[in-house]
Amino acid sequence: MTRNKSDRQEQVLAYLERYGNISLPEMTEKFDCSEATARRDLEELEKSGRVIRTMGGGAKYESLGIIREVPFHEKQSELFREKEAIAERAASLVQEGDVIGLTGGTTTFFIAKALKKRRNITVVTNAVNIAMELADSDELQVVLTGGVLRNRSFELCGPLAEQTVKALNIHKMFLGIDGINEQGVSTYSELEANIAALLMQRSGKTIAVFDRTKVGRASLFHVASLSELHACITDERPSESILSALNLGDVKVYTANKATLDAER
């Protein structure tokens, strides 16, 4: 429990700088404080001009913009159950005989784990860690692109990766992203944005997979507009403005969370 108010508020600011926003229930859970304490902290931070309060009592970072890229190993354990639920929902859309594309990312890594239970599937990926996760499965065929390795995401990018992808035909591609807003989906790396866009071109359907921390955020490099997506899978209903943009593009939205996952089990 963070008992010192100053330390707790600095930790809240660090969380907001990284993720962009926080709700009251999230704050009471993550910082082990009462709702009244959470409200007082956010009110003081708002008065200091460092955060903006949101509907429902939460807050968002006042300087929300381009947020730093977080290495894979730091993100892997965050929202574990939510990502697991998203992955299970994604895997349920896969049929025997499908050629599946997976970009890099923690959520797509969970999808790879879920697909290990399946048979007669080909997985195309530019992520070394995903290929290694699937390497011991005799029932799956794995196609790994060449390219230059980005050590923060384990993705292979650049001309070699793009040349491989140009020769492939993918049925369904699950796209990991760093941000989604009304303008589209985005990522931190120009190289990753380029390979993701090419994978989309070679795919019959593109399904964006993301947890709630990506919603309302815009990373530096644009990958695709919302209308270029076939569907989205997330753990929480997006904002009405993003939902309206998705509906306008005839994009299906699947919501999968730990409660529904527990119910199915």
Backbone hydrogen bonds in HBPLUS format (Angstrom, degrees):
<---DONOR---> <-ACCEPTOR-->    atom                        ^
c    i                          cat <-CA-CA->   ^        H-A-AA   ^      H-
h    n   atom  resd res      DA  || num        DHA   H-A  angle D-A-AA Bond
n    s   type  num  typ     dist DA aas  dist angle  dist       angle   num
A0008-ARG N   A0004-ASN O   2.91 MM   4  6.12 162.7  1.94 156.4 162.0     1
A0009-GLN N   A0005-LYS O   2.90 MM   4  6.10 162.9  1.93 155.4 159.4     2
A0010-GLU N   A0006-SER O   3.04 MM   4  6.26 151.5  2.13 144.4 152.0     3
A0011-GLN N   A0007-ASP O   2.96 MM   4  6.24 150.2  2.05 146.6 154.9     4
A0012-VAL N   A0008-ARG O   2.89 MM   4  6.21 149.9  1.98 148.0 157.0     5
A0013-LEU N   A0009-GLN O   2.95 MM   4  6.19 157.5  2.00 144.8 150.6     6
A0014-ALA N   A0010-GLU O   2.94 MM   4  6.19 153.5  2.01 143.2 150.4     7
A0015-TYR N   A0011-GLN O   2.95 MM   4  6.19 152.7  2.03 143.3 150.8     8
A0016-LEU N   A0012-VAL O   2.89 MM   4  6.18 159.7  1.93 151.8 157.4     9
A0017-GLU N   A0013-LEU O   2.82 MM   4  6.00 155.5  1.88 150.2 156.9    10
A0018-ARG N   A0014-ALA O   3.15 MM   4  6.28 143.8  2.28 137.3 146.1    11
A0019-TYR N   A0015-TYR O   2.82 MM   4  6.01 167.4  1.84 158.1 161.6    12
A0020-GLY N   A0016-LEU O   2.67 MM   4  4.70 144.6  1.79 126.3 135.1    13
A0061-TYR N   A0020-GLY O   2.89 MM  41  5.35 156.6  1.94 140.6 145.8    14
A0022-ILE N   A0059-ALA O   2.88 MM  37  5.59 151.1  1.97 164.6 168.5    15
A0059-ALA N   A0022-ILE O   2.94 MM  37  5.59 157.0  2.00 158.0 165.2    16
A0027-MET N   A0023-SER O   2.94 MM   4  6.19 156.5  2.00 150.3 157.2    17
A0028-THR N   A0024-LEU O   2.94 MM   4  6.21 164.3  1.96 160.4 163.4    18
A0029-GLU N   A0025-PRO O   3.08 MM   4  6.19 152.4  2.16 142.7 150.2    19
A0030-LYS N   A0026-GLU O   2.83 MM   4  5.92 172.9  1.83 157.0 159.4    20
A0031-PHE N   A0027-MET O   2.96 MM   4  5.72 156.3  2.02 144.4 150.4    21
A0033-CYS N   A0028-THR O   3.32 MM   5  4.87 142.1  2.47 116.6 127.1    22
A0038-ALA N   A0034-SER O   2.95 MM   4  6.22 159.0  2.00 148.5 154.6    23
A0039-ARG N   A0035-GLU O   2.89 MM   4  6.13 159.8  1.94 150.9 155.7    24
A0040-ARG N   A0036-ALA O   3.02 MM   4  6.27 160.4  2.06 146.3 151.4    25
A0041-ASP N   A0037-THR O   2.91 MM   4  6.14 162.7  1.94 153.8 158.4    26
A0042-LEU N   A0038-ALA O   3.01 MM   4  6.22 164.7  2.04 151.4 155.3    27
A0043-GLU N   A0039-ARG O   2.85 MM   4  6.05 150.9  1.94 147.9 156.6    28
A0044-GLU N   A0040-ARG O   2.98 MM   4  6.20 159.1  2.03 150.5 155.2    29
A0045-LEU N   A0041-ASP O   2.94 MM   4  6.19 158.7  1.99 149.5 155.9    30
A0046-GLU N   A0042-LEU O   2.84 MM   4  5.96 144.6  1.97 139.9 149.6    31
A0047-LYS N   A0043-GLU O   2.98 MM   4  6.23 155.9  2.04 145.5 151.5    32
A0048-SER N   A0044-GLU O   3.09 MM   4  6.34 138.6  2.26 139.4 150.4    33
A0050-ARG N   A0045-LEU O   3.12 MM   5  5.69 151.6  2.20 173.0 164.8    34
A0049-GLY N   A0046-GLU O   2.89 MM   3  5.08 154.9  1.96 105.8 114.0    35
A0062-GLU N   A0050-ARG O   3.31 MM  12  5.48 163.1  2.34 130.6 126.7    36
A0052-ILE N   A0060-LYS O   2.88 MM   8  5.31 163.8  1.91 156.3 161.4    37
A0060-LYS N   A0052-ILE O   2.79 MM   8  5.31 151.1  1.87 148.0 157.6    38
A0054-THR N   A0058-GLY O   3.02 MM   4  5.20 161.7  2.05 117.0 118.8    39
A0057-GLY N   A0054-THR O   3.11 MM   3  5.82 145.5  2.23 141.5 142.3    40
A0064-LEU N   A0061-TYR O   3.21 MM   3  5.26 143.6  2.35 119.3 114.7    41
A0074-GLU N   A0071-PRO O   3.06 MM   3  5.54 138.1  2.24 111.0 122.2    42
A0075-LYS N   A0071-PRO O   3.31 MM   4  6.66 146.5  2.43 148.4 157.9    43
A0072-PHE N   A0152-ARG O   2.92 MM  80  5.85 152.1  1.99 153.6 160.9    44
A0075-LYS N   A0072-PHE O   3.02 MM   3  5.25 124.6  2.34 102.6 116.9    45
A0076-GLN N   A0072-PHE O   3.01 MM   4  5.99 136.9  2.20 156.6 168.8    46
A0078-GLU N   A0075-LYS O   3.07 MM   3  5.39 152.7  2.15 112.0 120.5    47
A0083-LYS N   A0079-LEU O   2.94 MM   4  6.17 166.2  1.96 161.7 165.1    48
A0084-GLU N   A0080-PHE O   2.95 MM   4  6.13 149.7  2.04 145.4 154.7    49
A0085-ALA N   A0081-ARG O   2.93 MM   4  6.17 152.3  2.01 145.4 152.0    50
A0086-ILE N   A0082-GLU O   2.98 MM   4  6.29 159.7  2.02 150.3 155.7    51
A0087-ALA N   A0083-LYS O   2.90 MM   4  6.06 157.8  1.95 145.0 151.3    52
A0088-GLU N   A0084-GLU O   2.96 MM   4  6.22 155.6  2.02 147.1 153.2    53
A0089-ARG N   A0085-ALA O   3.02 MM   4  6.27 156.4  2.08 147.8 154.1    54
A0090-ALA N   A0086-ILE O   2.91 MM   4  6.17 155.5  1.97 148.6 155.9    55
A0091-ALA N   A0087-ALA O   2.88 MM   4  6.10 162.6  1.91 153.1 157.3    56
A0092-SER N   A0088-GLU O   3.10 MM   4  6.28 138.1  2.28 137.6 148.0    57
A0092-SER N   A0089-ARG O   3.21 MM   3  5.15 127.6  2.50  92.0 105.5    58
A0093-LEU N   A0090-ALA O   3.00 MM   3  5.49 155.3  2.07 112.3 119.9    59
A0094-VAL N   A0091-ALA O   3.10 MM   3  5.30 162.0  2.14 108.2 113.8    60
A0098-ASP N   A0095-GLN O   3.06 MM   3  5.67 155.6  2.12 142.2 142.4    61
A0097-GLY N   A0120-ASN O   2.76 MM  23  5.43 149.9  1.84 151.6 161.4    62
A0122-THR N   A0098-ASP O   3.11 MM  24  6.47 169.0  2.12 158.1 161.4    63
A0171-HIS N   A0099-VAL O   2.89 MM  72  5.20 139.6  2.06 131.3 144.1    64
A0172-LYS N   A0099-VAL O   3.29 MM  73  6.69 159.1  2.33 153.5 159.7    65
A0100-ILE N   A0122-THR O   2.71 MM  22  6.06 165.7  1.73 170.3 169.5    66
A0124-VAL N   A0100-ILE O   2.66 MM  24  5.98 165.8  1.68 162.4 167.7    67
A0101-GLY N   A0172-LYS O   2.82 MM  71  6.18 159.2  1.86 145.0 150.5    68
A0174-PHE N   A0101-GLY O   2.79 MM  73  5.95 167.3  1.81 155.7 151.3    69
A0102-LEU N   A0124-VAL O   2.85 MM  22  6.27 151.0  1.93 162.9 170.0    70
A0103-THR N   A0174-PHE O   3.40 MM  71  6.80 164.1  2.42 168.4 169.1    71
A0109-PHE N   A0105-GLY O   3.01 MM   4  6.09 138.5  2.19 134.8 146.3    72
A0110-PHE N   A0106-THR O   3.16 MM   4  6.47 146.6  2.28 140.2 147.5    73
A0111-ILE N   A0107-THR O   3.06 MM   4  6.46 144.2  2.20 139.6 150.1    74
A0112-ALA N   A0108-THR O   2.96 MM   4  6.29 152.3  2.04 145.1 151.4    75
A0113-LYS N   A0109-PHE O   3.15 MM   4  6.52 153.1  2.22 143.1 149.7    76
A0114-ALA N   A0110-PHE O   2.99 MM   4  6.33 153.7  2.06 146.1 153.1    77
A0115-LEU N   A0111-ILE O   2.88 MM   4  6.15 146.9  1.99 151.1 160.8    78
A0116-LYS N   A0113-LYS O   3.29 MM   3  5.42 149.5  2.39  99.8 108.5    79
A0117-LYS N   A0114-ALA O   3.41 MM   3  6.12 167.3  2.43 113.8 117.3    80
A0118-ARG N   A0115-LEU O   2.94 MM   3  5.28 163.4  1.96 114.5 120.0    81
A0120-ASN N   A0139-GLU O   3.07 MM  19  5.78 128.4  2.35 141.9 150.4    82
A0141-GLN N   A0121-ILE O   2.99 MM  20  6.37 163.3  2.02 150.8 156.2    83
A0123-VAL N   A0141-GLN O   2.77 MM  18  6.21 161.1  1.80 165.7 170.8    84
A0143-VAL N   A0123-VAL O   2.79 MM  20  6.09 167.0  1.81 156.3 158.2    85
A0125-THR N   A0143-VAL O   2.95 MM  18  6.37 161.7  1.99 170.9 174.4    86
A0145-THR N   A0125-THR O   3.18 MM  20  6.56 158.1  2.23 150.2 156.5    87
A0156-LEU N   A0126-ASN O   2.52 MM  30  5.10 159.8  1.56 160.2 168.1    88
A0131-ALA N   A0127-ALA O   3.12 MM   4  6.44 161.2  2.16 152.8 158.0    89
A0128-VAL N   A0154-PHE O   2.86 MM  26  5.61 151.5  1.94 173.2 165.4    90
A0132-MET N   A0128-VAL O   2.96 MM   4  6.21 156.5  2.01 151.2 157.8    91
A0133-GLU N   A0129-ASN O   2.98 MM   4  6.11 148.6  2.08 137.6 146.1    92
A0134-LEU N   A0130-ILE O   3.12 MM   4  6.38 145.6  2.25 145.8 153.9    93
A0135-ALA N   A0131-ALA O   3.02 MM   4  5.97 112.3  2.49 135.6 152.4    94
A0135-ALA N   A0132-MET O   3.23 MM   3  4.92 149.7  2.33  94.3 103.3    95
A0137-SER N   A0134-LEU O   3.13 MM   3  5.63 164.8  2.15 122.5 123.8    96
A0148-VAL N   A0157-CYS O   2.80 MM   9  5.19 160.5  1.84 149.4 148.9    97
A0157-CYS N   A0148-VAL O   2.91 MM   9  5.19 157.1  1.96 132.3 137.7    98
A0150-ARG N   A0155-GLU O   2.84 MM   5  5.42 154.0  1.91 152.1 160.6    99
A0153-SER N   A0150-ARG O   3.26 MM   3  5.82 139.2  2.43 111.8 121.1   100
A0154-PHE N   A0150-ARG O   2.71 MM   4  5.36 136.9  1.89 158.2 172.7   101
A0162-GLU N   A0158-GLY O   3.04 MM   4  6.26 164.6  2.06 156.8 161.8   102
A0163-GLN N   A0159-PRO O   2.88 MM   4  5.98 150.9  1.96 147.5 154.6   103
A0164-THR N   A0160-LEU O   3.25 MM   4  6.51 154.1  2.32 144.7 150.3   104
A0165-VAL N   A0161-ALA O   3.11 MM   4  6.41 165.0  2.14 153.5 157.1   105
A0166-LYS N   A0162-GLU O   3.10 MM   4  6.25 149.7  2.19 145.9 153.0   106
A0167-ALA N   A0164-THR O   3.12 MM   3  5.67 155.1  2.18 113.0 120.2   107
A0168-LEU N   A0165-VAL O   3.05 MM   3  5.32 169.2  2.06 119.0 120.8   108
A0170-ILE N   A0202-ARG O   2.93 MM  32  5.93 174.9  1.93 158.5 156.8   109
A0204-GLY N   A0170-ILE O   2.87 MM  34  6.37 144.3  2.00 146.7 156.8   110
A0205-LYS N   A0171-HIS O   3.05 MM  34  6.36 132.8  2.28 139.5 153.4   111
A0173-MET N   A0205-LYS O   2.81 MM  32  6.16 156.4  1.87 154.6 162.7   112
A0207-ILE N   A0173-MET O   2.75 MM  34  6.05 169.6  1.76 168.6 170.7   113
A0175-LEU N   A0207-ILE O   2.84 MM  32  5.93 157.8  1.89 137.2 144.8   114
A0209-VAL N   A0175-LEU O   2.96 MM  34  5.92 165.0  1.98 147.0 147.7   115
A0178-ASP N   A0186-SER O   2.97 MM   8  5.90 163.5  1.99 159.7 161.1   116
A0186-SER N   A0179-GLY O   2.94 MM   7  5.13 153.0  2.01 144.6 145.6   117
A0180-ILE N   A0214-LYS O   3.04 MM  34  6.06 142.5  2.19 154.8 145.8   118
A0216-GLY N   A0180-ILE O   2.70 MM  36  5.69 140.3  1.85 172.5 173.6   119
A0181-ASN N   A0184-GLY O   3.03 MM   3  5.51 161.7  2.06 153.6 158.5   120
A0184-GLY N   A0181-ASN O   3.10 MM   3  5.51 149.3  2.20 110.8 119.4   121
A0185-VAL N   A0224-ALA O   2.88 MM  39  5.59 157.2  1.93 162.1 169.8   122
A0223-VAL N   A0185-VAL O   2.85 MM  38  5.64 170.2  1.86 151.9 149.4   123
A0187-THR N   A0221-PHE O   2.86 MM  34  5.35 155.1  1.92 148.6 156.2   124
A0221-PHE N   A0187-THR O   2.96 MM  34  5.35 160.8  2.00 175.1 171.6   125
A0193-ALA N   A0189-SER O   2.93 MM   4  6.13 151.3  2.02 143.5 152.0   126
A0194-ASN N   A0190-GLU O   2.96 MM   4  6.19 153.6  2.03 147.8 154.3   127
A0195-ILE N   A0191-LEU O   3.13 MM   4  6.42 164.1  2.16 150.0 153.1   128
A0196-ALA N   A0192-GLU O   2.94 MM   4  5.97 155.9  2.00 144.9 152.2   129
A0197-ALA N   A0193-ALA O   2.99 MM   4  6.11 158.1  2.04 145.5 151.0   130
A0198-LEU N   A0194-ASN O   3.11 MM   4  6.35 152.1  2.19 143.5 151.0   131
A0199-LEU N   A0195-ILE O   2.93 MM   4  6.15 155.7  1.99 146.4 153.1   132
A0200-MET N   A0196-ALA O   2.97 MM   4  6.23 151.5  2.06 146.2 154.0   133
A0201-GLN N   A0197-ALA O   3.08 MM   4  6.39 149.8  2.18 140.6 148.2   134
A0202-ARG N   A0198-LEU O   3.14 MM   4  6.46 141.5  2.30 144.0 153.8   135
A0202-ARG N   A0199-LEU O   3.20 MM   3  5.18 126.7  2.49  93.6 107.0   136
A0203-SER N   A0200-MET O   3.10 MM   3  5.08 163.4  2.13 106.9 111.1   137
A0230-HIS N   A0206-THR O   2.83 MM  24  5.37 168.5  1.84 155.1 157.5   138
A0231-ALA N   A0206-THR O   3.40 MM  25  6.80 153.4  2.48 145.4 146.8   139
A0208-ALA N   A0231-ALA O   3.00 MM  23  6.45 145.4  2.12 156.1 148.9   140
A0233-ILE N   A0208-ALA O   2.86 MM  25  6.34 150.6  1.95 160.7 168.9   141
A0210-PHE N   A0233-ILE O   3.12 MM  23  6.57 159.9  2.16 163.1 168.4   142
A0214-LYS N   A0211-ASP O   3.12 MM   3  6.02 168.1  2.13 127.0 130.5   143
A0215-VAL N   A0212-ARG O   3.24 MM   3  5.46 154.2  2.31 106.7 114.0   144
A0217-ARG N   A0214-LYS O   3.38 MM   3  5.74 155.7  2.45 128.5 126.9   145
A0228-GLU N   A0225-SER O   3.10 MM   3  5.56 156.3  2.16 111.2 118.4   146
A0229-LEU N   A0226-LEU O   3.05 MM   3  5.53 164.2  2.08 115.4 120.5   147
A0252-LYS N   A0230-HIS O   3.21 MM  22  6.53 158.9  2.26 142.2 135.9   148
A0232-CYS N   A0252-LYS O   2.81 MM  20  6.23 137.4  1.99 147.2 160.8   149
A0254-TYR N   A0232-CYS O   2.81 MM  22  6.06 168.4  1.83 157.6 161.6   150
A0234-THR N   A0254-TYR O   3.03 MM  20  6.47 159.1  2.08 163.8 167.8   151
A0256-ALA N   A0234-THR O   2.80 MM  22  6.07 164.5  1.82 156.4 161.8   152
A0243-LEU N   A0239-SER O   2.88 MM   4  6.13 161.5  1.91 155.7 161.9   153
A0244-SER N   A0240-GLU O   2.85 MM   4  5.97 154.9  1.91 144.9 151.2   154
A0245-ALA N   A0241-SER O   3.15 MM   4  6.36 153.7  2.22 138.2 144.7   155
A0246-LEU N   A0242-ILE O   2.89 MM   4  6.15 153.4  1.96 149.5 157.1   156
A0247-ASN N   A0243-LEU O   2.80 MM   4  6.02 160.5  1.84 151.8 157.3   157
A0248-LEU N   A0244-SER O   2.90 MM   4  6.06 151.3  1.99 143.2 151.3   158
A0249-GLY N   A0245-ALA O   3.19 MM   4  6.42 140.4  2.36 135.5 144.9   159
A0249-GLY N   A0246-LEU O   3.12 MM   3  5.15 125.3  2.44  94.6 108.4   160
A0251-VAL N   A0246-LEU O   2.90 MM   5  5.11 172.2  1.90 148.2 148.5   161
A0250-ASP N   A0247-ASN O   2.97 MM   3  4.81 159.3  2.02 102.5 107.9   162
A0261-LEU N   A0257-ASN O   2.99 MM   4  6.24 156.7  2.04 153.2 160.8   163
A0262-ASP N   A0258-LYS O   2.91 MM   4  6.03 158.7  1.96 143.7 148.3   164
A0263-ALA N   A0259-ALA O   3.01 MM   4  6.24 153.5  2.08 143.5 151.1   165
A0264-GLU N   A0260-THR O   2.98 MM   4  6.18 153.3  2.05 146.0 152.3   166
A0265-ARG N   A0261-LEU O   3.11 MM   4  6.34 137.7  2.30 139.9 151.2   167
A0265-ARG N   A0262-ASP O   3.19 MM   3  5.10 126.9  2.48  91.1 105.0   168
